[in-house]
């Protein structure tokens, strides 16, 4: 789903437009995807990162040490990625 979104984004943007993606890095902490794979998918889609805003989790699961995913949830960051078409 993520790769499909990224691959199709450029066709929906004006030359000065931005696409925003809000995404957690939990998959990275669980070993399901690497940051390099994510950044490569952005690049391969002809996009560039214009900026990003990060937020640490405040939900109860991130504080629950009895949760089997506690370490990953405590390290999780949710990011607003500002993406634009890569200039030639």
Residue pairs with C-beta under 8 A, 6 or more apart in sequence:
2 23
2 38
2 41
3 41
3 45
5 21
6 21
6 41
6 42
6 44
6 45
6 47
6 83
7 44
7 45
9 19
9 45
9 47
9 83
10 45
10 46
10 47
10 85
12 19
13 19
13 84
13 85
15 85
16 84
17 84
17 85
18 50
18 82
18 83
18 84
19 47
19 82
19 83
19 84
20 80
20 81
20 82
20 83
21 80
21 81
21 83
22 78
22 79
22 80
22 81
23 78
23 79
23 81
24 76
24 77
24 78
24 79
25 35
25 76
25 77
25 78
25 79
26 72
26 73
26 76
27 33
28 34
28 35
28 38
29 71
29 72
29 75
29 76
30 69
30 72
39 49
42 48
42 49
42 81
42 83
43 86
46 85
46 86
47 83
47 84
47 85
47 86
48 83
48 84
48 85
48 86
48 87
49 81
49 82
49 83
50 82
50 83
50 84
51 82
52 79
52 80
52 81
52 82
53 79
53 80
54 77
54 78
54 79
55 77
55 78
55 79
56 62
56 76
56 77
57 73
57 74
57 76
57 77
57 78
61 67
61 69
61 70
61 73
62 70
62 73
62 74
62 76
63 74
64 70
64 73
67 73
